[in-house]
Amino acid sequence: MTHTAVRIAAALALAATTLTPAVAQTADGQWLVRARAVHLDAANKDTVDITDVSINNKWLPEVDISYFFTPNIAAELILTYPQKQDVRSSAHGGKIGTLKHLPPVLSLQYHFDQVNGFKPYVGAGLNYTRFSNVDLPDGFTIKKNSVGLALQAGVDYEISKGMYLNLDVKKVQIRTDLKLEGEKLGKVKVDPLLIGLGIGWRF
């Protein structure tokens, strides 16, 4: 996964470098900033034999910034603050701890031409997640960093000049190793589906 992620990151960087000289000066502007409310729906799969581990689903705030290299091609960076999650295990009666995670995503997108106010788009990119403030039962730890792929589809609807309603769906790979006294027990696959609703301004 790490080698694949590096190759994709290099491809994104190369694409950005190639497209920059061809930036189109459009009436809509090259920047699009959105604020979204996002629902995190975790897949919660794991390969741990001695227990099961999951995190709770939740709503979280998000800000994303897009830059249009051409009228149809853009790069998007989504940001939030570290999100606190409950860590649960049904084998151990429910909540067993907490953690925080910061999961920025960088995507390269293709935006289709606008039709009747609707402008759909698709994207693919990378997610980097940093886990912090991990509070688990004695002896248990997790790997603090995760790099994974992200796939995206969404649509902007223009409600007035330069202002858009937005629906966005992402599937993101977030995975970490669960360890006991330093020995790996298995992999926890959060792999959330992120469904966002928001409003954006293009300038």
Secondary structure as the mmCIF struct_conf table of DSSP 4:
data_model
#
loop_
_struct_conf.conf_type_id
_struct_conf.id
_struct_conf.beg_label_comp_id
_struct_conf.beg_label_asym_id
_struct_conf.beg_label_seq_id
_struct_conf.end_label_comp_id
_struct_conf.end_label_asym_id
_struct_conf.end_label_seq_id
HELX_RH_AL_P HELX_RH_AL_P1 THR A 2 LEU A 19
HELX_RH_3T_P HELX_RH_3T_P1 THR A 20 ALA A 22
TURN_TY1_P TURN_TY1_P1 ALA A 27 ASP A 28
BEND BEND1 GLN A 30 GLN A 30
STRN STRN1 TRP A 31 ASP A 41
STRN STRN2 LYS A 45 ASP A 46
BEND BEND2 ASP A 49 ILE A 50
STRN STRN3 SER A 54 ILE A 55
STRN STRN4 LYS A 58 PHE A 68
BEND BEND3 PHE A 69 ASN A 72
STRN STRN5 ILE A 73 LEU A 79
HELX_LH_PP_P HELX_LH_PP_P1 TYR A 81 PRO A 82
STRN STRN6 GLN A 83 SER A 89
HELX_RH_3T_P HELX_RH_3T_P2 SER A 90 HIS A 92
TURN_TY1_P TURN_TY1_P2 GLY A 93 GLY A 93
STRN STRN7 GLY A 94 LEU A 102
STRN STRN8 VAL A 105 HIS A 111
HELX_LH_PP_P HELX_LH_PP_P2 PHE A 112 GLN A 114
STRN STRN9 VAL A 115 VAL A 115
TURN_TY1_P TURN_TY1_P3 ASN A 116 GLY A 117
STRN STRN10 PHE A 118 ASP A 135
BEND BEND4 PRO A 137 PRO A 137
TURN_TY1_P TURN_TY1_P4 ASP A 138 GLY A 139
STRN STRN11 PHE A 140 ILE A 142
BEND BEND5 LYS A 144 LYS A 144
STRN STRN12 ASN A 145 SER A 160
TURN_TY1_P TURN_TY1_P5 LYS A 161 GLY A 162
STRN STRN13 MET A 163 VAL A 172
STRN STRN14 ARG A 175 LEU A 180
TURN_TY1_P TURN_TY1_P6 GLU A 181 GLY A 182
STRN STRN15 GLU A 183 LYS A 189
STRN STRN16 LEU A 193 ARG A 202
#
